[in-house]
Amino acid sequence: MSESLVESQPGNGRNWLHILLGPAIFLAVQLLPFFGPPNARVGFGILFWMVYWWVTVAVDIKVTCLVPVFVVAFYEYMPIAKVMQAYIDKEFLLILGTSIVTVAWARWGFARRIALHFLLRFGNDTRKQMIGWFLLTSFVSFIMGNTAVAAIFAPVAVAALIYAGFETFEQRWNSNAASNVLIAVAWGASLGGMATPLGGGQAVVTLGMLQKYIGHEVYLLDWAVRMIPVSLLVIAAMSAFMWLFMKPEVETFKGGREFYRKELDAMGPFSYEEKVACYGFLLIVATALLRPAYVDLVKGPLFAWLEPGRMFFILAIGLFFMPSRRQKGENIVSISSLAKHFPLAILFIWPASMALGQILNQTGASAMIGQWLGSMFASGGDISAIVAFSLGGNALSQVTSDTAAAGVMIPMAIETFKHWGGMEYGAVPFIWAVGAAISWSYAVASSTGAQGIVAGFGANLKRMFVYGMIGALISVAVSTLYFIFFIAVLKSDFYLLPPGL
């Protein structure tokens, strides 16, 4: 284990202070009526405790993941079974399946091969690699959920980092350059989530409520032409921010293009094991991308296995039974390769980040945030309302999840502005504004599944939090100005009226 993380483990006075401050913050919140009824205070207390320990690394971050269980052992703020269920998310098979498949990538050299191809195209400049990953995952997340995008691309990014010398969780955590790459994967996956209705849970929630409000279907194209422009502006602003301010400790990773080319040539032709792991993975990705075209034809329990998460898991289990041709007596995935290459931390951090979001909802903490923000929306003019909605929606998505924030903020927008400007569907422009802002959730591991995934691979959570809050403010500023211009200044029917009219 690296020196800096050893220092952050129990055993010195400064660290004991950080350890004790976590539960002290929790207890202090319980004494403050400002945070709502007792159960909501528990939710806030757990949030602040976990974020503090994650950011300070007071204990091993996997231990921090157990804080909700530790609290319920002392005080049953929710039924214990409900707390444990919060750690099990419907995307678990996706995360587990992709992680096992990429074990095969590491074992047979495919991870090294794709890392070398990536390095050949982007070079070994650490900031170029960061922006490359950010742009890639941003655009892919236009049509895939953020959790799926991170699950697919984080292992590939890790393969490139391993080749650059960052082989362990601790090495990636302690490197600004390596953490930047992983954080870029998560932020890109999160940012693209509202560009189309296919982009993530928050988009699905927003779409459903918008359709119910206006009384007819909103087509993908109608949604995309309104949300892609603001997404592209935010992508550009975040790229500039990351390039200028998220400075790595090294300007280049080891090697150069000629070196990478020689290493790639030395690997020889694509092996049978690589082909199985690669083509199986790509087939499932293609099936997932094409899902909207065939989903209506494969309904019912007989076709449940065609869901991408289940297919990845089925492929992963199948690799345990497929013999290798290069190594006699070994299968493409084995227990020994699993023990060596599987990212164990992800089994703690990703479920815990999902659990935190659910606990904040079920204790009423997220509803309290909605009430605080609601008082801001009732007064002021058009511009102040857009600013309040955008800031409020983004703040809520940072501390709960983007999907939960949509579930709280979109109904509030509809109720508050349903007759805004004398229009029958006056809340429509505010649905677009808050829907966009919700997707700029970058700071906390619970904000999206993408953040939880890269944290499990070694992204430094303190760096993610600090730069994530700054990035969120920049993104909200960009989208707020965009909607102020089109809604309050131009009063464009393109955003004022329901799509399809």
C-alpha positions, 0 to 999 in steps of 0.5 A: 500500500502506498505511503499516503494511504498508510498515513490515512489509516488509524494509528496517529493522532491527526487521523484519530481526529478525522475518524472521530469527527465523522460520527461527531458530525452525525450527532451534531446534525441530530441536534439541529431542527433545521434539518427536519424531523428526526428521520431526515436528520439521520439521513443528513447525518449519514450523508455528511459522515460518509462524505467527510470520511470519503474526502479525508480518507479517515479510514479505508474507503470500503469501511466508509461504505458500511456507515449506514449499516453501522448507524442502523445497528445503533438506531433503527431509522429504517427497518434493517432489511430495507437498509440492506436492500438499499445496497442491491441495485438493479444494475448490480449484474451489469457491474459484476458482469462487465468487471468479470469480463474485463478480468479476461481482458487483463489475463489474456492481454486484450486490456494491454492491446486496447490500452496501446491502441488508445495511447497511439491515438491520444499520445502519452500527454496526460491532459489529452488523455483526460479530455479524450476519455471525457469526450468519448463517454460524454457522446456515448452517454447520449444514447446509453445510461451513465452507469452502463457507460462507466461500466463499459469504459472505466475498465478500458481506462484502467487498462491504459493506466495500468500500462502507464504504471498505475497498477493498483487502486492506491497508485491511481488514488494517489495520482492526480493524472490517473484520477483525472482520467477516471473522473473524466470517464464518470463526468462524461457519462453523467453529463450526457445523460439528459441529451436524449431520453436514452441517457439515464434514469433522470431523463426517463423520470423527466420524460415520463412526467413531461408526457403526463403533464402535456398529455401526449408522447414526446419523441426522441428527436423533439427532446434531442434537438432541445437538449443536445445544444445545451449539453454540447455547450457544457461539454465545451466549458467542462473540457476547458475547465478540466484542461486549465485547472485539473493539472496532473503531477506529470505531463506525460505517461511513460513511453511514446507513440513509437514505443507503443507501436513496438509494444503492440507489434510484439504482442502478435496477432489477436489470440482466441481468448482475446477474441472471445472476450472482445467480440462477446463484449462488443456484441452485447454493447451493440445489442444494448445500443440497438435495444430501442429498435427491438424492445417492443418485439421481445417483451415478457419473461422469456426474453428478460435475459436480453436486458444488457446487464443480464447478458453481461453477467451470462457472458461472464459466467460462460467464460468460467467454462470456456477452455483456453487454447493458450494455457492447457488446463485453464479456462478463459476466466478462472478463480486465480485470474479473478483473485488477481485482476478483479476490482474488489473495491467496486463491490463496496463503493458502488453499492454504497453510493447507490444505497446512500441515495436511496437512504436519503430518499426514504428518510425524507432528507431529499424531500427536505432539500426540496422544501428549502428550495421550493421557498426560493421558487415562489417569488421573483421574476423569470430570471431568478426562477430559472436560476433558482431551479437550476441551482436547486436541481443541481444541488439536490442531484449532488447529494442524492442522485440525479434520478432522485433529484428529477423525482423531486424537482420536476413535480415541483416545477410543474406545480409551481409554474403550471400557469406561468405567463398565462400559458396552459403549459407554463411549466414546460420551459422550467422542466427543460431548465431543471432537467438539464441542471440535474445532469451536472452532478459530478461531486459525490460518489452517490450522485450517479452510478458512474461516480460510484464505479470509478471510485471503485477503480481508484478515483480520488474522491477528495479530488472528485468532490472539490473539482466536481463542485467547481465544475458543477457551478460552471456547468450550471452557469452555462445552462442557466445563461442558455435558458435565460437567453431562450426563455426570458430574453427571446421568449422562444416558443421552441422552449416555451411550448410543449414539443409536438405542438 
